[in-house]
Amino acid sequence: MGVKTMLRAIFPAPDHDHKRCTSTAIAHAEARCAARAQRLTPIRRHVLETLLASHNPLGAYEIIERMADKKGRPAPITVYRALDFLRDNGLVHRIESRNAFVACVHNHSGDALIVFLICERCGAVGESPGDAVAQALKASSRAAGFSPKSPLIEIVGICSHCRQR
């Protein structure tokens, strides 16, 4: 896979088919929940769809605001519980530096290293494979007698789409 192809997969083009992107992610979530005998309840689905509306991370209160409709705003505890479920099932990730969440459509193992590339211009978050980095970090951690709890790396920079503008 060429570098340009990999960049597109990490940061979708601004003109990509977002409707297809979202429906594929929802199908992935449904399949993952079914395989784990879990339920993607209407509120969990709504939280996930809200996150899928863009490729930018959202804080819990931003999610609540975007979910608000004629019936009112969902209670924060309801959204936090849905986020916990989605996170526990590998359907969202927490971007620690932003105190926000982003949807995930990848199948990770529990100890997979996740590398988030965060664009400081447009705010998009890309998820990059971290296999090569993971091996070096695991060896270094073992040598130090350290056991990592949260194997993720956040890198802030400028995405390929913003650089081209």
C-alpha positions as CSV (number, residue, x, y, z in Angstrom):
1,M,0.0,0.0,0.0
2,G,1.5,3.4,-1.0
3,V,1.9,6.2,1.4
4,K,-0.8,8.3,-0.2
5,T,-3.3,5.4,0.0
6,M,-2.5,4.9,3.6
7,L,-2.9,8.6,4.4
8,R,-6.3,8.6,2.8
9,A,-7.3,5.6,4.9
10,I,-6.2,7.3,8.0
11,F,-7.6,10.8,7.2
12,P,-10.7,10.5,4.9
13,A,-10.8,13.1,2.1
14,P,-13.0,16.0,2.9
15,D,-15.2,15.0,-0.1
16,H,-15.5,11.3,0.8
17,D,-18.8,9.5,0.9
18,H,-19.6,10.1,4.6
19,K,-23.0,8.5,4.4
20,R,-21.3,5.2,3.3
21,C,-18.6,5.7,5.9
22,T,-21.2,6.0,8.7
23,S,-23.3,3.1,7.5
24,T,-20.3,0.9,7.3
25,A,-19.3,1.9,10.9
26,I,-22.8,1.2,12.2
27,A,-22.8,-2.2,10.5
28,H,-19.4,-2.9,12.1
29,A,-20.8,-1.9,15.5
30,E,-23.9,-4.2,15.1
31,A,-21.7,-7.1,14.1
32,R,-19.3,-6.6,16.9
33,C,-22.1,-6.4,19.5
34,A,-23.8,-9.5,18.1
35,A,-20.5,-11.4,18.2
36,R,-20.2,-10.5,21.9
37,A,-23.8,-11.1,22.7
38,Q,-24.2,-7.4,23.5
39,R,-27.0,-5.0,22.7
40,L,-26.5,-1.8,20.6
41,T,-29.5,-0.1,22.3
42,P,-31.1,3.0,20.7
43,I,-29.2,5.4,23.1
44,R,-25.8,3.6,22.4
45,R,-26.5,3.8,18.7
46,H,-27.5,7.5,18.9
47,V,-24.2,8.3,20.8
48,L,-22.2,6.4,18.2
49,E,-24.0,8.0,15.3
50,T,-23.3,11.4,16.9
51,L,-19.6,10.6,17.0
52,L,-19.7,9.3,13.5
53,A,-21.2,12.6,12.2
54,S,-17.7,13.9,11.8
55,H,-14.1,12.6,12.2
56,N,-13.4,15.0,15.0
57,P,-13.4,14.0,18.6
58,L,-16.3,15.2,20.8
59,G,-16.5,15.7,24.5
60,A,-19.4,14.2,26.4
61,Y,-21.2,17.6,26.7
62,E,-20.7,18.2,23.0
63,I,-22.3,14.9,22.3
64,I,-25.2,15.8,24.6
65,E,-25.8,19.1,22.8
66,R,-25.7,17.4,19.4
67,M,-28.1,14.8,20.5
68,A,-30.6,17.3,21.9
69,D,-33.9,17.3,20.1
70,K,-37.6,18.3,20.6
71,K,-37.7,15.9,23.6
72,G,-34.8,17.6,25.3
73,R,-31.2,16.7,26.1
74,P,-30.2,13.3,27.3
75,A,-28.9,13.1,30.9
76,P,-25.1,13.2,31.2
77,I,-25.1,9.9,33.0
78,T,-26.9,8.3,30.1
79,V,-24.4,9.5,27.6
80,Y,-21.4,8.5,29.9
81,R,-22.9,5.0,30.3
82,A,-23.3,4.6,26.6
83,L,-19.7,5.9,26.0
84,D,-18.4,3.4,28.6
85,F,-20.3,0.5,26.8
86,L,-19.0,1.7,23.4
87,R,-15.4,2.0,24.8
88,D,-15.5,-1.4,26.5
89,N,-16.6,-2.9,23.2
90,G,-13.9,-1.2,21.1
91,L,-16.3,1.0,19.2
92,V,-15.0,4.3,20.5
93,H,-11.7,5.6,21.9
94,R,-11.0,8.3,24.4
95,I,-8.6,11.0,23.2
96,E,-6.9,11.8,26.5
97,S,-5.4,15.1,25.5
98,R,-8.7,16.4,24.3
99,N,-10.9,14.7,27.0
100,A,-13.0,13.6,24.0
101,F,-14.1,10.5,22.2
102,V,-13.9,9.4,18.6
103,A,-15.6,6.4,16.9
104,C,-13.5,3.4,15.9
105,V,-14.2,0.9,13.1
106,H,-11.0,-1.3,13.6
107,N,-10.8,-4.7,15.3
108,H,-8.1,-4.3,17.9
109,S,-6.9,-6.8,20.3
110,G,-7.0,-5.7,24.0
111,D,-3.3,-4.9,24.1
112,A,-2.9,-3.3,20.6
113,L,-1.0,-0.1,20.5
114,I,-3.1,2.7,19.0
115,V,-1.5,5.7,17.5
116,F,-3.8,8.7,17.1
117,L,-2.7,11.4,14.6
118,I,-4.6,14.6,15.6
119,C,-4.7,17.5,13.1
120,E,-4.2,20.8,14.9
121,R,-5.9,22.7,12.0
122,C,-9.1,20.8,11.2
123,G,-9.3,18.7,14.4
124,A,-9.6,15.4,12.5
125,V,-8.3,12.3,14.3
126,G,-6.7,9.5,12.3
127,E,-5.9,6.1,13.7
128,S,-2.6,4.8,12.5
129,P,-1.3,1.2,12.8
130,G,1.1,1.0,15.6
131,D,2.6,-2.5,15.2
132,A,6.2,-1.5,14.5
133,V,6.2,1.1,17.3
134,A,4.5,-1.4,19.7
135,Q,7.3,-3.9,19.4
136,A,9.9,-1.3,20.4
137,L,7.8,0.0,23.2
138,K,7.0,-3.4,24.6
139,A,10.7,-4.4,24.6
140,S,11.6,-1.1,26.3
141,S,8.7,-1.4,28.9
142,R,9.7,-5.0,29.7
143,A,13.4,-4.0,30.1
144,A,12.2,-1.4,32.7
145,G,9.9,-3.8,34.5
146,F,7.0,-1.7,33.4
147,S,3.5,-2.9,32.4
148,P,1.6,-0.3,30.4
149,K,-2.0,0.2,31.2
150,S,-3.2,2.3,28.3
151,P,-1.3,1.5,25.1
152,L,-2.0,4.6,23.1
153,I,0.0,7.4,21.6
154,E,-1.3,10.8,20.6
155,I,0.6,12.8,18.0
156,V,-0.4,16.4,17.1
157,G,0.5,17.8,13.8
158,I,-1.1,18.7,10.4
159,C,-3.0,16.2,8.3
160,S,-2.2,15.7,4.6
161,H,-5.5,17.4,3.6
162,C,-4.7,20.6,5.5
163,R,-1.1,20.6,4.3
164,Q,-2.4,20.5,0.7
165,R,-4.7,23.6,1.2
